[in-house]
């Protein structure tokens, strides 16, 4: 057993093999509702406080993002009382990790990552 997937029990491996999103046959054929957290999805929707905050923000100002997100970076820096150079805006955690790897890794350096086994 050299792969992590081989260490996981068969019921746990089978959780992701259903055709119905969010559903899978559990013990004795009972349907088990699954909530996927790997896609940044929230099955409950935004909270009332989040909706109120979004409405308040929209009513105050709207600005268009530029490629370097300079205005957004300045606003976030002001809000958090840091320099704009300390704020980095990316298109999510995967983009951030990719940027870090491109910046910090070079030939001869090592990185530890997880195995992407989506092909199975």
Order of alpha helices (4+ residues) and beta strands (2+ residues): alpha-alpha-beta-beta-alpha-alpha-alpha
